[in-house]
Structures are given as C-alpha cells and as structure tokens.
Amino acid sequence: MAPSVACSFFFDNELLGEPGMPAMDTCALCAKPLARDSDVFMYRGDTPYCSDECRDEQMHLDAVCAKQAARRQQRFSAGTESHRRQRQSRNVSVAS
C-alpha cells in the first residue's frame, strides 16, 4: 500500500463523534494539528500523538498515575485489614 493511500485511509475512514474516542486530527497531549503528510505516533491502541516526545510524556504520566493508584489501593487494603483485626479482637474479648 502506498504511503499516501495509507495516510488517507487513516484519516478519511475514522468514525466522527464516537464518544470516548480521541479525534484523529490533533495530538491527544498538546492538541497540535496532525498533518496528513507527517508521522503519527500511536499509544494505547488508537490515541494519536504528534511526536515521540508527546507519546513518551503521556506514557510517563500514565505510569505515575498507576503508581499513585497502587499506593492508594495498598493504603486502603492496609486500613481495611487493620479495622478487621480490631473488630476481631473486640469479638474475642467479649466472648471471653
């Protein structure tokens, strides 16, 4: 497939107005317009970026968010476990 055909296929056959889907005419990070004759860098399936730098920045932001979410989950789990142990110890002392 010739490069011009592939590029026009990419832009011309996109679904317009589909909820939750990024538009394929601008960079998902910096909103710079994507030219039909330039490279488009993809991440997470169908999210377009104007450059390798924008895509790498998004990947870094996603990694930071994932680490923060994991820490929150770990703290929540630790708090739930502590609460359960306290409740169990109260039940044991009442039963004695």
Secondary structure, DSSP 8 states (H G I E B T S, - for coil): --HHHHHHHHHHT--TT-TT---TTB-TTT--B--TTS--EEETTTEEESSHHHHHHHHHHHHHHHHHHHHHHHHHHHHHHHHHHHHHHHHHHHH-
